[in-house]
Amino acid sequence: MTYRVKKWGKLGVITLAPILSLSLLGQPAYAETSDSKQQQESIHNVANPENVKFSKEQAIDRVKELFPVLEKAEVESVQLGQTNRYPIPKNQMVWEIDWRYAIENGSHGFSSKVDAMTGDILNVHIPSILTNDEPSYYPPEVTKEEAKEKAKQFIKKAAPNHKYDTLLTGEMPYYTNDPLFGPISYYFSFQPEINGVPSPNERYHVEISGDGDLESFNVPSDSYEYPSSDAKQTLSEATEQFKQDLKLQLSYITDRINQEESRVYLGWEPNHQGFSEVIDAETGEYLLANGEPLDVKQSTFKVIPEGDKTFKAVEPKKGERITAEQAANVVTNAVNIPEGKQLQRTSLREDGSWNYKKPVWHLKWLEPGAFGYENEVRAYVDAKTGQLVEVTTRSLRPGTNSLEIEQDESLTNEEITQLALSKIQSLYPNATKDLKWKLNKEASLYSSHENVVSFQFQRYLNDIPVQNDGVTMTYSLDGELIHYNVQQTPQLEEKVSDLKETISKDVAREAYLKHLMAELQYNLFREGIGEDGKEQSDMKLVYKRTLKDVPHQHVVLDAETGKWRSLYSNNGEEQTYNQPANLEGHWAKDELMALAKHKILQVNDAGEINPNETITYGKWLQMISKAIEPNYERYMERNMDQEKNISKENEFYTALLFADGREWLDEELSQVPVEKALTREQLAKSVVNILQYDQFATFLKQKSNFSDIADNIDKGAIQVVDILGIMKGNHGKFYPNESVTKAEAAVVMMRMVKLQDKLDQEFRDERY
């Protein structure tokens, strides 16, 4: 199954961990003796057909038994072992079954996995083309709670050998609000409870359709040895330790709107100088991300010493951009290009790279005739200044340019550190002033690889850390720079110029202390990836620092407003909504509640939704856009140039672009009356355009069933919504010029939702 993963993470946190939590989900196993554990691991770690206890034929039959829809598909191939993933899972006694489903103009491929020792189904993902003959629209046949119970029962049936006390609904690796329109499905992420203690690093993923059918299934394949759940330190002692050691720091935090845009705010967040968010429940020591004890005396950041060689900008030969040749020279002066590779591709990207939104040169070195990511040296260079933005010369994945370094060629860590501190001065402008060196071992992206040493540098502005910005460098032990990456928030100085700290550190600390708690749990510490490509890990009993009764776990306190803000756009927590307080007895209560649940309508500070309040045309566009694509503001039209006819500061800007891109509008963008109250005629016309019945409406312009429809009113649109039952009149009148309230808009929208399976047009986020 393919999982979406957050793209943006805080600098200094090992971003490999959330990815591994999806691709290397561990199988719960109660504590065993050391000998039996080693014997079990040795059998599972090698794909040996002689050890198979569940044949491939049995595996195929078992998948078909639990997923009857797969009778429509054909088995294309079956292999023992799962080596096509990185890091390589420990459990290699797994049947990987590739399926193919033929259609008129081609075919669809997908796979499933079955444990060759136990027969447990580990992974199945059913393509929508096999299950969507009759999509499940609103209202669903099963509720979310009913679907959750189905999911738990199916886990027991499909993977009966997985041992745990119970399954808890845990934070999901990603979460987006479900759209109101379109097929309904429920996505669940469970975490096991072992020995009465939750294990959040392990995940059981199940997706159930609104009809109650299973659509995807993924459970852990690797097993772990759990320590005893008897903690030497008590919960209250751990909580008090967290509270006493809590220190806060002021930080600039980037909130990314989309790939192109971001905004910055000031936030108070924990400063992990001398402590972390995890305590070993046995020793009471703070732990690093790799499970090692934290050195409480070691500084987290260190000033970069002044160097002899500092960054010097490259002067363009002509105009404002350096040439491709100049950019290539920047790269070859910074790193060694492996022998045999030649510069074969150069391109100027005015919009920059994914993490550096300035014009850059993109360059690739390849051996003649070679292709593929692992065989290339790729680099990005600032096209105005010649600053190196990113380069990778050697892949660290096993079998792809693996680093073989003779012992007599190896440098000491101290020698490599001096190389790195000197190099950062020459590559990064004002490195001593704008960067600080992060010293913790968890800063290494390749800490698991024996032949490399990595460094991270945190960006600072006005002596305040910029949490999403910095530099990563990786050296091989023979002293070669093999990876360099700059992450930078565009126009940072401009974005922070008006920010002011209005909440003091003391007030912020009190806010944290009010919510801070310790929670006992099992934590999987990923210690690294060995030369065989397999992950080295250790399961420990720990106390995790948590914040109770806050909107999300990953939050900071806004230093201007004093409110909690999410560090990430898509949190692991399922989004909640505030139930409106003033709807009891209202004629449109059910419809308004449905829109509030999907966050299409929001309550005000008083907890009210004001159902009888008139809405504007722009508000309607925002509501319907969010109903069809909940994240339209963040993800839509990423590469679209700014529309010149309307201001980007217009609060309805993104809704207008969303609507215009789907041909919902009859007017030019600048002529859409977004600030004016929405009339019933405008609502009828908008509904017809969204339903793609606008051409049909032209044939109904000559007739009206209502006495108050003048010649200048769109009779066709009103006829269509009347025929479909989406909008009705009263006493023979339609009242086309009357303003529309929130309640009326909600009723219209829910009538559209309930018509989905009866229309010959689909509700999509794009028209064609």
C-alpha positions, 0 to 999 in steps of 0.5 A, a space after each residue: 500500500 502506498 502511504 502519503 507522508 509529510 513533506 516538511 519536517 523540522 531541521 534537526 529531526 531525523 526525517 527518515 524516522 516517519 518514513 521508516 515507520 510506514 515502510 518497516 512496520 514491526 510485528 508485535 512479539 512478546 518477550 522471548 528468551 534470547 536464544 529463541 529470539 535469535 533462532 527466529 530472527 535467523 530463520 526470518 532474515 533469509 529468504 530460504 525456500 527450505 524454511 517455508 511453512 506456507 506455500 505460495 499456492 496457499 498464500 494465493 488462495 488465502 488472499 483470494 479467500 479474504 479478498 474475493 474480488 481478486 478472482 477478477 485478477 490474475 497472478 503475474 508473479 510470486 517471489 520469496 523475500 522483499 528486497 525491493 524496498 529500502 531499508 530492507 525489512 528484516 523478515 524475508 520469509 514473505 511471499 510477494 504476489 504481483 497481480 494484474 487486472 486486464 481492462 479494455 485498453 491495458 491493465 492495472 498491476 498491484 501486489 500483496 504480501 503473505 508471511 511464508 511462515 504463518 500465512 498471515 496476510 501482511 499487505 493488500 491494496 485493491 485498485 479502485 477499478 476493481 471495487 468502484 463498480 458502484 461507488 459508495 456515496 453519501 449517506 454511507 451504508 456503514 458508520 465510521 464506528 461500524 467500519 472501525 469494528 470491521 477493520 479490527 475484526 478483519 485484522 484478527 482474521 487476516 493476521 491471527 498470529 500477530 500478538 497484542 493486548 488490544 488495538 488502539 486508534 492511534 495518530 495517523 502518519 497523515 490525515 486530511 479531511 475527507 471531502 464531502 463529495 465523492 466516494 466515501 471510505 474510512 481510513 484507520 491507523 491502529 497501534 497495538 497495546 503490548 503488556 498494557 503499554 501502547 507501542 505507537 511506532 507500529 501501525 496496522 492500516 485498514 481502509 474500509 469503503 462506505 459500503 463496508 468493503 475492505 479496500 486496503 490492508 497493511 500490518 507489520 511484517 518485522 517482529 521486535 522483542 519487548 522489555 518488561 512493562 515494569 518501569 523503575 521510574 513512576 509516571 508522576 516522577 517522569 512528569 515532574 522531571 519533564 516540567 523541571 527541565 523544561 526550557 523554551 526558546 523563541 524561534 522563527 517557524 515556517 508554515 508552508 502554504 504550498 510548494 511555492 509559498 510560505 509564511 513565518 511566525 514567532 513561536 515558543 518551543 522547547 529548547 532541548 539543551 540538556 534534555 529531550 522529549 523521551 526518558 528511559 523508564 529504567 534509567 531515568 536518562 534522557 534519550 536521543 533519537 537513536 536511543 543513546 543517552 543524551 549528554 546533558 552537559 554537551 551544548 546543542 549548538 556551537 558557533 562556527 569558527 571564522 575561517 580563512 576561506 569565505 564565500 565569494 559570489 560569482 560575477 555573471 559574465 552577462 546580465 543577472 544570471 551566471 552561465 551553466 559553465 560557471 555553475 559547473 565550475 562551482 560544483 567541481 570546485 566544491 566536490 570531486 566528480 567520480 571518474 568517468 562521469 561527464 556533465 551531460 545536462 544543464 537547465 536553468 530553473 527560474 522557480 528554483 528547487 523544492 527547498 530553495 525558491 530562487 533561480 538555480 542551475 540544475 546540472 547532472 553528470 553521468 557516464 556515457 550511456 548510463 541512466 538512473 538516479 543512483 548513477 548520476 551526480 546532480 547539483 543545484 547552483 544559485 543562478 544569481 550568486 553562484 552559491 552551491 545549493 545542493 549536490 550529491 556525488 555518491 549514493 549510500 544505498 547498498 549495491 549503488 556506489 557503496 563506499 569502500 574505503 581502505 583503512 589507511 585512507 580514513 581520516 579521524 572524526 576530528 580531521 573530517 570535522 575541521 574539513 567540514 567547518 572550513 568547507 561551510 565557510 567557503 560555501 555558505 554566505 556569512 556562515 559564522 554569523 548566520 549558522 550554528 553547528 548542531 552537535 547531537 549525534 541524532 543530527 547525522 542523516 547517515 549515522 548508521 553508515 560506517 564510512 560517513 560522517 554527517 553534519 547539520 547547521 541551523 540557520 539563525 536570523 537576529 540570533 533567533 533559530 529559523 527552524 526549517 532552514 539550515 545546511 546538511 553536509 555528509 563526508 566519506 571517511 576519506 575526506 570527500 564531501 559527498 552530500 551538501 544541501 541548503 534549505 532556505 525560506 524565501 524572503 525570510 527577512 521581509 516576512 519576519 520584519 513585522 513580527 513581535 514577541 508579545 507573549 513573554 517566556 514566563 507566560 509561555 512556560 506556564 502555558 506549557 506546564 499546564 498541559 505537559 504530561 508524561 506517557 508510558 509507551 514502548 518506543 522503537 529506536 532506529 539505530 541505523 542501517 547496516 551495510 546489508 541495508 537492514 535497519 538496526 533497532 531497539 525497542 525500549 520502555 520510555 516516558 514520552 513528553 506529551 501535551 494534553 488538551 491541545 489541538 495537536 501533539 506537534 504544536 508550538 505556542 505562537 509568541 504573538 497571539 498566545 495560541 497553539 499552532 501546529 508545526 505541520 500542515 497535515 498532522 498525525 492526529 485526526 482532525 476534530 471539529 467544534 460542534 456548533 452550539 446554537 442549532 437545537 431546533 433549527 430547521 437545517 440542523 442536520 445539514 449544518 452539522 454535516 458541513 461543520 463536521 467536514 470543516 466547511 463551516 466553522 464556529 466563531 469564538 462563541 461556539 456559534 455558526 450563525 445559520 441565518 447569516 447571509 453569505 457572500 458569493 465568495 463565501 459560497 465559492 469557498 464552501 463548495 471548493 472545500 466540500 470537493 477538495 478540502 485542501 484546495 487552498 494549500 495544494 491547488 494550482 501550485 505552478 500557476 502564475 498570479 492572476 493579474 486581474 485580482 489581488 493575491 491579498 483578496 480573501 477569495 483569491 484561491 477559491 476564485 482560481 479553483 472555481 475558474 480552473 473548473 469552469 464554474 464561473 460565467 464572468 471574468 475573474 475581476 468581475 465576479 461579485 465575491 464581496 456581495 451577498 449571494 442571491 438565489 439566482 446566482 446560487 442556481 447558476 453556480 450549482 448548474 455550472 458545478 453539475 456541468 448542466 450549463 448547456 442543458 440549461 440553455 434549452 430550458 430558457 424559454 419556460 419557467 414554473 415560477 411567476 416572479 422570473 423576469 426576462 433578465 433572470 436565468 430561467 434555464 438554471 432555475 428550471 434545472 435546480 427545480 427539476 433536480 429538487 436542489 432548490 425549490 420555490 414557495 407559493 409559485 415564486 422562486 425569489 431569485 433576488 433574495 439573499 442566501 443564508 448559511 442554512 440555505 446554502 447548507 441545504 442546497 449543498 447536501 441535496 447536491 451530495 445526496 444526488 451523486 449516485 443519481 446523476 450522469 455527471 461526477 463531482 470532480 475537482 477538475 472539469 476535464 
